[in-house]
Amino acid sequence: MSVLLVAAGGFIGSVMRFFLSVKANKHLIGTWIANISGSVLLAFFLHFYLNRTISEQVWLFFGIGFCGAYTTFSTFGNETLLLILDEKYKKAVGYVSSSIITSLLCVWIILSII
């Protein structure tokens, strides 16, 4: 049953990620938004799971399945590599830095507040 919950959440997360990519015309901003918003969602789900506010089934579906598929390290890595290969070093550093710093800052703020 756990595998099915993760798979169902992952299906929906990957479809949402694809939709966001299409809406952003496959630009960096789509991946950036997905990774930041996915990190924020994951922080909420983790907090509620650790405090036993949501069940393990909800955690498997949303936290592991949905957020795991919605956020995308492979696309992030590929886009960063393409920027480097195009010799857009400042943009690559800005993209990586803003992605990591913004994600961690948002998660820290959320976990500090709730």
N, CA, C and O atoms as CSV, one atom per row, in Angstrom:
chain,resi,resn,atom,element,x,y,z
A,1,MET,N,N,0.818,-1.194,0.000
A,1,MET,CA,C,0.000,0.000,0.000
A,1,MET,C,C,0.859,1.254,0.000
A,1,MET,O,O,0.509,2.238,-0.651
A,2,SER,N,N,1.984,1.238,0.721
A,2,SER,CA,C,2.878,2.398,0.779
A,2,SER,C,C,3.392,2.775,-0.606
A,2,SER,O,O,3.445,3.954,-0.957
A,3,VAL,N,N,3.764,1.782,-1.378
A,3,VAL,CA,C,4.276,2.032,-2.731
A,3,VAL,C,C,3.211,2.695,-3.596
A,3,VAL,O,O,3.522,3.594,-4.378
A,4,LEU,N,N,1.979,2.269,-3.468
A,4,LEU,CA,C,0.896,2.864,-4.252
A,4,LEU,C,C,0.643,4.317,-3.858
A,4,LEU,O,O,0.372,5.154,-4.719
A,5,LEU,N,N,0.729,4.620,-2.567
A,5,LEU,CA,C,0.549,5.999,-2.119
A,5,LEU,C,C,1.652,6.896,-2.659
A,5,LEU,O,O,1.378,7.998,-3.134
A,6,VAL,N,N,2.890,6.437,-2.592
A,6,VAL,CA,C,4.016,7.219,-3.115
A,6,VAL,C,C,3.874,7.378,-4.632
A,6,VAL,O,O,4.104,8.460,-5.172
A,7,ALA,N,N,3.494,6.299,-5.310
A,7,ALA,CA,C,3.335,6.357,-6.764
A,7,ALA,C,C,2.222,7.313,-7.181
A,7,ALA,O,O,2.386,8.076,-8.133
A,8,ALA,N,N,1.098,7.278,-6.480
A,8,ALA,CA,C,-0.020,8.167,-6.814
A,8,ALA,C,C,0.362,9.624,-6.557
A,8,ALA,O,O,0.077,10.495,-7.379
A,9,GLY,N,N,1.001,9.887,-5.431
A,9,GLY,CA,C,1.464,11.245,-5.146
A,9,GLY,C,C,2.511,11.691,-6.148
A,9,GLY,O,O,2.507,12.839,-6.594
A,10,GLY,N,N,3.403,10.786,-6.499
A,10,GLY,CA,C,4.435,11.088,-7.483
A,10,GLY,C,C,3.857,11.380,-8.858
A,10,GLY,O,O,4.352,12.252,-9.572
A,11,PHE,N,N,2.822,10.661,-9.225
A,11,PHE,CA,C,2.156,10.909,-10.516
A,11,PHE,C,C,1.615,12.330,-10.558
A,11,PHE,O,O,1.852,13.062,-11.519
A,12,ILE,N,N,0.895,12.716,-9.525
A,12,ILE,CA,C,0.303,14.052,-9.485
A,12,ILE,C,C,1.395,15.127,-9.411
A,12,ILE,O,O,1.301,16.156,-10.080
A,13,GLY,N,N,2.421,14.887,-8.603
A,13,GLY,CA,C,3.522,15.843,-8.499
A,13,GLY,C,C,4.252,16.038,-9.810
A,13,GLY,O,O,4.596,17.165,-10.167
A,14,SER,N,N,4.493,14.958,-10.530
A,14,SER,CA,C,5.205,15.080,-11.808
A,14,SER,C,C,4.348,15.778,-12.854
A,14,SER,O,O,4.872,16.533,-13.672
A,15,VAL,N,N,3.047,15.542,-12.843
A,15,VAL,CA,C,2.151,16.236,-13.773
A,15,VAL,C,C,2.110,17.732,-13.454
A,15,VAL,O,O,2.130,18.566,-14.359
A,16,MET,N,N,2.052,18.066,-12.158
A,16,MET,CA,C,2.059,19.476,-11.757
A,16,MET,C,C,3.382,20.139,-12.152
A,16,MET,O,O,3.395,21.287,-12.596
A,17,ARG,N,N,4.469,19.430,-11.994
A,17,ARG,CA,C,5.789,19.947,-12.372
A,17,ARG,C,C,5.852,20.201,-13.873
A,17,ARG,O,O,6.377,21.227,-14.306
A,18,PHE,N,N,5.322,19.276,-14.671
A,18,PHE,CA,C,5.286,19.434,-16.123
A,18,PHE,C,C,4.428,20.643,-16.501
A,18,PHE,O,O,4.817,21.435,-17.359
A,19,PHE,N,N,3.268,20.786,-15.866
A,19,PHE,CA,C,2.378,21.913,-16.126
A,19,PHE,C,C,3.091,23.237,-15.836
A,19,PHE,O,O,2.992,24.182,-16.618
A,20,LEU,N,N,3.795,23.300,-14.732
A,20,LEU,CA,C,4.531,24.507,-14.367
A,20,LEU,C,C,5.624,24.801,-15.390
A,20,LEU,O,O,5.841,25.957,-15.753
A,21,SER,N,N,6.301,23.774,-15.850
A,21,SER,CA,C,7.341,23.932,-16.860
A,21,SER,C,C,6.767,24.500,-18.153
A,21,SER,O,O,7.359,25.392,-18.760
A,22,VAL,N,N,5.621,23.987,-18.570
A,22,VAL,CA,C,4.969,24.471,-19.792
A,22,VAL,C,C,4.551,25.932,-19.619
A,22,VAL,O,O,4.761,26.749,-20.515
A,23,LYS,N,N,3.966,26.259,-18.479
A,23,LYS,CA,C,3.519,27.637,-18.215
A,23,LYS,C,C,4.702,28.611,-18.189
A,23,LYS,O,O,4.548,29.776,-18.554
A,24,ALA,N,N,5.860,28.151,-17.768
A,24,ALA,CA,C,7.049,29.000,-17.697
A,24,ALA,C,C,7.854,28.936,-18.994
A,24,ALA,O,O,8.979,29.432,-19.052
A,25,ASN,N,N,7.289,28.336,-20.021
A,25,ASN,CA,C,7.962,28.181,-21.320
A,25,ASN,C,C,9.330,27.510,-21.186
A,25,ASN,O,O,10.272,27.837,-21.906
A,26,LYS,N,N,9.415,26.572,-20.255
A,26,LYS,CA,C,10.624,25.774,-20.009
A,26,LYS,C,C,11.845,26.633,-19.706
A,26,LYS,O,O,12.960,26.289,-20.098
A,27,HIS,N,N,11.640,27.748,-19.011
A,27,HIS,CA,C,12.736,28.602,-18.569
A,27,HIS,C,C,13.132,28.224,-17.144
A,27,HIS,O,O,12.429,27.475,-16.466
A,28,LEU,N,N,14.251,28.747,-16.712
A,28,LEU,CA,C,14.767,28.449,-15.377
A,28,LEU,C,C,13.763,28.753,-14.274
A,28,LEU,O,O,13.737,28.072,-13.249
A,29,ILE,N,N,12.950,29.759,-14.479
A,29,ILE,CA,C,12.019,30.183,-13.425
A,29,ILE,C,C,11.044,29.067,-13.047
A,29,ILE,O,O,10.641,28.969,-11.888
A,30,GLY,N,N,10.667,28.237,-13.996
A,30,GLY,CA,C,9.762,27.125,-13.699
A,30,GLY,C,C,10.371,26.145,-12.712
A,30,GLY,O,O,9.717,25.731,-11.755
A,31,THR,N,N,11.618,25.778,-12.944
A,31,THR,CA,C,12.317,24.871,-12.031
A,31,THR,C,C,12.532,25.544,-10.684
A,31,THR,O,O,12.370,24.918,-9.637
A,32,TRP,N,N,12.898,26.820,-10.716
A,32,TRP,CA,C,13.130,27.569,-9.488
A,32,TRP,C,C,11.861,27.605,-8.637
A,32,TRP,O,O,11.909,27.343,-7.435
A,33,ILE,N,N,10.738,27.928,-9.255
A,33,ILE,CA,C,9.453,27.988,-8.539
A,33,ILE,C,C,9.082,26.613,-7.989
A,33,ILE,O,O,8.648,26.501,-6.843
A,34,ALA,N,N,9.249,25.576,-8.792
A,34,ALA,CA,C,8.909,24.227,-8.341
A,34,ALA,C,C,9.760,23.821,-7.145
A,34,ALA,O,O,9.244,23.267,-6.174
A,35,ASN,N,N,11.050,24.089,-7.208
A,35,ASN,CA,C,11.934,23.675,-6.116
A,35,ASN,C,C,11.691,24.479,-4.842
A,35,ASN,O,O,11.750,23.922,-3.746
A,36,ILE,N,N,11.421,25.768,-4.965
A,36,ILE,CA,C,11.163,26.588,-3.780
A,36,ILE,C,C,9.813,26.208,-3.171
A,36,ILE,O,O,9.723,25.930,-1.975
A,37,SER,N,N,8.767,26.196,-3.996
A,37,SER,CA,C,7.431,25.880,-3.462
A,37,SER,C,C,7.370,24.442,-2.959
A,37,SER,O,O,6.689,24.164,-1.972
A,38,GLY,N,N,8.070,23.526,-3.623
A,38,GLY,CA,C,8.114,22.143,-3.159
A,38,GLY,C,C,8.823,22.012,-1.824
A,38,GLY,O,O,8.412,21.218,-0.979
A,39,SER,N,N,9.882,22.783,-1.626
A,39,SER,CA,C,10.587,22.780,-0.342
A,39,SER,C,C,9.691,23.310,0.772
A,39,SER,O,O,9.686,22.783,1.884
A,40,VAL,N,N,8.939,24.356,0.459
A,40,VAL,CA,C,8.012,24.926,1.437
A,40,VAL,C,C,6.930,23.906,1.798
A,40,VAL,O,O,6.645,23.686,2.975
A,41,LEU,N,N,6.335,23.292,0.787
A,41,LEU,CA,C,5.311,22.268,1.043
A,41,LEU,C,C,5.879,21.122,1.872
A,41,LEU,O,O,5.249,20.660,2.823
A,42,LEU,N,N,7.063,20.674,1.507
A,42,LEU,CA,C,7.683,19.567,2.230
A,42,LEU,C,C,7.940,19.935,3.689
A,42,LEU,O,O,7.785,19.096,4.576
A,43,ALA,N,N,8.330,21.175,3.941
A,43,ALA,CA,C,8.548,21.613,5.325
A,43,ALA,C,C,7.251,21.515,6.126
A,43,ALA,O,O,7.253,21.040,7.261
A,44,PHE,N,N,6.140,21.968,5.531
A,44,PHE,CA,C,4.848,21.865,6.208
A,44,PHE,C,C,4.482,20.411,6.483
A,44,PHE,O,O,4.117,20.059,7.604
A,45,PHE,N,N,4.581,19.567,5.455
A,45,PHE,CA,C,4.208,18.164,5.627
A,45,PHE,C,C,5.103,17.463,6.638
A,45,PHE,O,O,4.623,16.656,7.435
A,46,LEU,N,N,6.397,17.760,6.614
A,46,LEU,CA,C,7.304,17.147,7.582
A,46,LEU,C,C,6.949,17.576,9.003
A,46,LEU,O,O,6.905,16.748,9.914
A,47,HIS,N,N,6.699,18.857,9.186
A,47,HIS,CA,C,6.317,19.351,10.513
A,47,HIS,C,C,5.058,18.645,11.010
A,47,HIS,O,O,5.021,18.169,12.145
A,48,PHE,N,N,4.043,18.575,10.179
A,48,PHE,CA,C,2.781,17.957,10.585
A,48,PHE,C,C,2.932,16.448,10.801
A,48,PHE,O,O,2.279,15.873,11.671
A,49,TYR,N,N,3.790,15.816,10.011
A,49,TYR,CA,C,4.021,14.382,10.187
A,49,TYR,C,C,4.769,14.111,11.499
A,49,TYR,O,O,4.395,13.216,12.257
A,50,LEU,N,N,5.810,14.878,11.755
A,50,LEU,CA,C,6.587,14.674,12.986
A,50,LEU,C,C,5.781,14.979,14.235
A,50,LEU,O,O,6.033,14.401,15.293
A,51,ASN,N,N,4.814,15.879,14.126
A,51,ASN,CA,C,3.940,16.210,15.260
A,51,ASN,C,C,2.674,15.356,15.273
A,51,ASN,O,O,1.748,15.615,16.043
A,52,ARG,N,N,2.643,14.355,14.431
A,52,ARG,CA,C,1.530,13.401,14.357
A,52,ARG,C,C,0.184,14.068,14.053
A,52,ARG,O,O,-0.866,13.596,14.489
A,53,THR,N,N,0.231,15.170,13.299
A,53,THR,CA,C,-0.994,15.850,12.874
A,53,THR,C,C,-1.556,15.184,11.627
A,53,THR,O,O,-2.767,15.188,11.407
A,54,ILE,N,N,-0.672,14.610,10.807
A,54,ILE,CA,C,-1.113,13.865,9.625
A,54,ILE,C,C,-0.638,12.425,9.761
A,54,ILE,O,O,0.337,12.135,10.454
A,55,SER,N,N,-1.339,11.546,9.094
A,55,SER,CA,C,-1.017,10.118,9.167
A,55,SER,C,C,0.189,9.786,8.284
A,55,SER,O,O,0.637,10.593,7.470
A,56,GLU,N,N,0.686,8.579,8.480
A,56,GLU,CA,C,1.789,8.119,7.638
A,56,GLU,C,C,1.360,8.033,6.180
A,56,GLU,O,O,2.163,8.290,5.283
A,57,GLN,N,N,0.116,7.678,5.935
A,57,GLN,CA,C,-0.389,7.587,4.565
A,57,GLN,C,C,-0.374,8.959,3.875
A,57,GLN,O,O,0.002,9.069,2.709
A,58,VAL,N,N,-0.783,9.990,4.602
A,58,VAL,CA,C,-0.761,11.347,4.044
A,58,VAL,C,C,0.685,11.762,3.781
A,58,VAL,O,O,0.976,12.361,2.746
A,59,TRP,N,N,1.590,11.451,4.703
A,59,TRP,CA,C,3.005,11.758,4.533
A,59,TRP,C,C,3.569,11.057,3.298
A,59,TRP,O,O,4.283,11.669,2.504
A,60,LEU,N,N,3.245,9.767,3.139
A,60,LEU,CA,C,3.739,9.023,1.980
A,60,LEU,C,C,3.229,9.621,0.671
A,60,LEU,O,O,3.986,9.760,-0.290
A,61,PHE,N,N,1.947,9.974,0.639
A,61,PHE,CA,C,1.348,10.517,-0.579
A,61,PHE,C,C,1.896,11.905,-0.909
A,61,PHE,O,O,2.384,12.140,-2.015
A,62,PHE,N,N,1.811,12.822,0.058
A,62,PHE,CA,C,2.191,14.208,-0.204
A,62,PHE,C,C,3.678,14.483,0.001
A,62,PHE,O,O,4.334,15.048,-0.874
A,63,GLY,N,N,4.204,14.086,1.151
A,63,GLY,CA,C,5.592,14.409,1.470
A,63,GLY,C,C,6.590,13.702,0.577
A,63,GLY,O,O,7.465,14.335,-0.014
A,64,ILE,N,N,6.459,12.399,0.481
A,64,ILE,CA,C,7.413,11.627,-0.312
A,64,ILE,C,C,7.015,11.586,-1.787
A,64,ILE,O,O,7.836,11.870,-2.660
A,65,GLY,N,N,5.761,11.235,-2.067
A,65,GLY,CA,C,5.327,11.097,-3.457
A,65,GLY,C,C,5.219,12.418,-4.201
A,65,GLY,O,O,5.948,12.660,-5.163
A,66,PHE,N,N,4.301,13.276,-3.748
A,66,PHE,CA,C,4.048,14.525,-4.457
A,66,PHE,C,C,5.273,15.437,-4.460
A,66,PHE,O,O,5.751,15.836,-5.522
A,67,CYS,N,N,5.781,15.766,-3.271
A,67,CYS,CA,C,6.913,16.703,-3.188
A,67,CYS,C,C,8.165,16.130,-3.845
A,67,CYS,O,O,8.939,16.865,-4.458
A,68,GLY,N,N,8.364,14.830,-3.718
A,68,GLY,CA,C,9.521,14.204,-4.342
A,68,GLY,C,C,9.506,14.303,-5.856
A,68,GLY,O,O,10.552,14.499,-6.475
A,69,ALA,N,N,8.338,14.171,-6.456
A,69,ALA,CA,C,8.228,14.255,-7.914
A,69,ALA,C,C,8.099,15.693,-8.397
A,69,ALA,O,O,8.557,16.027,-9.490
A,70,TYR,N,N,7.483,16.536,-7.594
A,70,TYR,CA,C,7.253,17.934,-7.979
A,70,TYR,C,C,8.561,18.722,-8.020
A,70,TYR,O,O,8.793,19.503,-8.943
A,71,THR,N,N,9.413,18.513,-7.016
A,71,THR,CA,C,10.722,19.158,-7.033
A,71,THR,C,C,11.633,18.336,-7.931
A,71,THR,O,O,11.399,17.143,-8.124
A,72,THR,N,N,12.660,18.953,-8.475
A,72,THR,CA,C,13.443,18.237,-9.458
A,72,THR,C,C,14.909,18.624,-9.436
A,72,THR,O,O,15.303,19.652,-9.987
A,73,PHE,N,N,15.700,17.802,-8.804
A,73,PHE,CA,C,17.135,18.059,-8.748
A,73,PHE,C,C,17.790,17.803,-10.104
A,73,PHE,O,O,18.743,18.492,-10.469
A,74,SER,N,N,17.298,16.832,-10.842
A,74,SER,CA,C,17.917,16.508,-12.133
A,74,SER,C,C,17.775,17.667,-13.118
A,74,SER,O,O,18.732,17.996,-13.818
A,75,THR,N,N,16.610,18.285,-13.183
A,75,THR,CA,C,16.425,19.426,-14.075
A,75,THR,C,C,17.264,20.601,-13.605
A,75,THR,O,O,17.875,21.297,-14.415
A,76,PHE,N,N,17.294,20.821,-12.305
A,76,PHE,CA,C,18.112,21.885,-11.716
A,76,PHE,C,C,19.580,21.693,-12.111
A,76,PHE,O,O,20.236,22.642,-12.540
A,77,GLY,N,N,20.087,20.483,-11.968
A,77,GLY,CA,C,21.475,20.187,-12.333
A,77,GLY,C,C,21.726,20.366,-13.819
A,77,GLY,O,O,22.752,20.916,-14.217
A,78,ASN,N,N,20.798,19.908,-14.636
A,78,ASN,CA,C,20.932,20.031,-16.088
A,78,ASN,C,C,20.938,21.496,-16.514
A,78,ASN,O,O,21.776,21.910,-17.315
A,79,GLU,N,N,20.003,22.280,-15.977
A,79,GLU,CA,C,19.934,23.696,-16.337
A,79,GLU,C,C,21.192,24.438,-15.894
A,79,GLU,O,O,21.681,25.313,-16.608
A,80,THR,N,N,21.713,24.091,-14.724
A,80,THR,CA,C,22.950,24.718,-14.244
A,80,THR,C,C,24.115,24.360,-15.158
A,80,THR,O,O,24.916,25.225,-15.512
A,81,LEU,N,N,24.212,23.103,-15.536
A,81,LEU,CA,C,25.275,22.662,-16.431
A,81,LEU,C,C,25.185,23.366,-17.789
A,81,LEU,O,O,26.204,23.767,-18.351
A,82,LEU,N,N,23.972,23.515,-18.313
A,82,LEU,CA,C,23.804,24.215,-19.590
A,82,LEU,C,C,24.248,25.677,-19.495
A,82,LEU,O,O,24.851,26.207,-20.428
A,83,LEU,N,N,23.951,26.321,-18.374
A,83,LEU,CA,C,24.412,27.700,-18.182
A,83,LEU,C,C,25.936,27.762,-18.166
A,83,LEU,O,O,26.532,28.665,-18.753
A,84,ILE,N,N,26.556,26.808,-17.497
A,84,ILE,CA,C,28.027,26.771,-17.438
A,84,ILE,C,C,28.613,26.512,-18.816
A,84,ILE,O,O,29.583,27.159,-19.210
A,85,LEU,N,N,28.033,25.573,-19.552
A,85,LEU,CA,C,28.518,25.267,-20.897
A,85,LEU,C,C,28.342,26.447,-21.851
A,85,LEU,O,O,29.121,26.615,-22.790
A,86,ASP,N,N,27.318,27.260,-21.605
A,86,ASP,CA,C,27.095,28.472,-22.402
A,86,ASP,C,C,27.921,29.651,-21.887
A,86,ASP,O,O,27.776,30.779,-22.358
A,87,GLU,N,N,28.786,29.373,-20.916
A,87,GLU,CA,C,29.658,30.369,-20.299
A,87,GLU,C,C,28.889,31.513,-19.647
A,87,GLU,O,O,29.346,32.656,-19.632
A,88,LYS,N,N,27.722,31.192,-19.111
A,88,LYS,CA,C,26.908,32.159,-18.368
A,88,LYS,C,C,27.147,31.892,-16.876
A,88,LYS,O,O,26.247,31.477,-16.146
A,89,TYR,N,N,28.365,32.140,-16.460
A,89,TYR,CA,C,28.807,31.788,-15.116
A,89,TYR,C,C,28.070,32.557,-14.026
A,89,TYR,O,O,27.662,31.978,-13.020
A,90,LYS,N,N,27.901,33.859,-14.226
A,90,LYS,CA,C,27.202,34.661,-13.210
A,90,LYS,C,C,25.765,34.196,-13.046
A,90,LYS,O,O,25.256,34.117,-11.928
A,91,LYS,N,N,25.116,33.892,-14.151
A,91,LYS,CA,C,23.730,33.421,-14.090
A,91,LYS,C,C,23.668,32.057,-13.405
A,91,LYS,O,O,22.749,31.797,-12.628
A,92,ALA,N,N,24.632,31.192,-13.684
A,92,ALA,CA,C,24.676,29.864,-13.061
A,92,ALA,C,C,24.870,29.989,-11.548
A,92,ALA,O,O,24.182,29.324,-10.774
A,93,VAL,N,N,25.799,30.835,-11.134
A,93,VAL,CA,C,26.044,31.028,-9.702
A,93,VAL,C,C,24.811,31.640,-9.037
A,93,VAL,O,O,24.432,31.231,-7.940
A,94,GLY,N,N,24.187,32.613,-9.691
A,94,GLY,CA,C,22.983,33.234,-9.152
A,94,GLY,C,C,21.830,32.249,-9.031
A,94,GLY,O,O,21.084,32.254,-8.052
A,95,TYR,N,N,21.704,31.407,-10.046
A,95,TYR,CA,C,20.639,30.400,-10.059
A,95,TYR,C,C,20.818,29.395,-8.930
A,95,TYR,O,O,19.876,29.113,-8.189
A,96,VAL,N,N,22.017,28.861,-8.799
A,96,VAL,CA,C,22.305,27.879,-7.759
A,96,VAL,C,C,22.177,28.523,-6.373
A,96,VAL,O,O,21.523,27.978,-5.484
A,97,SER,N,N,22.801,29.673,-6.207
A,97,SER,CA,C,22.769,30.355,-4.901
A,97,SER,C,C,21.356,30.722,-4.485
A,97,SER,O,O,20.945,30.453,-3.356
A,98,SER,N,N,20.615,31.334,-5.394
A,98,SER,CA,C,19.255,31.760,-5.032
A,98,SER,C,C,18.347,30.563,-4.767
A,98,SER,O,O,17.478,30.629,-3.898
A,99,SER,N,N,18.537,29.481,-5.497
A,99,SER,CA,C,17.732,28.280,-5.273
A,99,SER,C,C,17.979,27.705,-3.891
A,99,SER,O,O,17.038,27.423,-3.149
A,100,ILE,N,N,19.235,27.534,-3.552
A,100,ILE,CA,C,19.579,26.917,-2.269
A,100,ILE,C,C,19.250,27.841,-1.096
A,100,ILE,O,O,18.620,27.425,-0.124
A,101,ILE,N,N,19.678,29.083,-1.197
A,101,ILE,CA,C,19.467,30.021,-0.089
A,101,ILE,C,C,17.978,30.279,0.134
A,101,ILE,O,O,17.512,30.268,1.273
A,102,THR,N,N,17.236,30.507,-0.938
A,102,THR,CA,C,15.804,30.776,-0.800
A,102,THR,C,C,15.070,29.574,-0.227
A,102,THR,O,O,14.227,29.726,0.657
A,103,SER,N,N,15.382,28.376,-0.723
A,103,SER,CA,C,14.737,27.166,-0.209
A,103,SER,C,C,15.001,26.993,1.277
A,103,SER,O,O,14.071,26.796,2.059
A,104,LEU,N,N,16.264,27.066,1.665
A,104,LEU,CA,C,16.613,26.870,3.074
A,104,LEU,C,C,16.024,27.963,3.961
A,104,LEU,O,O,15.553,27.683,5.063
A,105,LEU,N,N,16.050,29.198,3.489
A,105,LEU,CA,C,15.494,30.300,4.267
A,105,LEU,C,C,13.989,30.128,4.463
A,105,LEU,O,O,13.478,30.313,5.568
A,106,CYS,N,N,13.288,29.778,3.403
A,106,CYS,CA,C,11.834,29.567,3.505
A,106,CYS,C,C,11.503,28.422,4.463
A,106,CYS,O,O,10.602,28.539,5.293
A,107,VAL,N,N,12.227,27.333,4.343
A,107,VAL,CA,C,11.992,26.186,5.228
A,107,VAL,C,C,12.287,26.572,6.675
A,107,VAL,O,O,11.513,26.239,7.572
A,108,TRP,N,N,13.387,27.266,6.909
A,108,TRP,CA,C,13.730,27.696,8.269
A,108,TRP,C,C,12.655,28.608,8.845
A,108,TRP,O,O,12.267,28.452,10.003
A,109,ILE,N,N,12.169,29.558,8.049
A,109,ILE,CA,C,11.114,30.474,8.511
A,109,ILE,C,C,9.855,29.693,8.863
A,109,ILE,O,O,9.256,29.912,9.916
A,110,ILE,N,N,9.458,28.791,7.989
A,110,ILE,CA,C,8.239,28.015,8.231
A,110,ILE,C,C,8.367,27.170,9.494
A,110,ILE,O,O,7.464,27.155,10.331
A,111,LEU,N,N,9.479,26.477,9.628
A,111,LEU,CA,C,9.656,25.624,10.796
A,111,LEU,C,C,9.808,26.438,12.083
A,111,LEU,O,O,9.521,25.930,13.167
A,112,SER,N,N,10.248,27.673,11.980
A,112,SER,CA,C,10.352,28.549,13.153
A,112,SER,C,C,8.999,29.087,13.567
A,112,SER,O,O,8.748,29.325,14.748
A,113,ILE,N,N,8.126,29.278,12.588
A,113,ILE,CA,C,6.817,29.870,12.858
A,113,ILE,C,C,5.820,28.843,13.386
A,113,ILE,O,O,5.089,29.112,14.339
A,114,ILE,N,N,5.792,27.669,12.765
A,114,ILE,CA,C,4.760,26.684,13.151
A,114,ILE,C,C,5.223,25.758,14.238
A,114,ILE,O,O,4.470,24.882,14.665
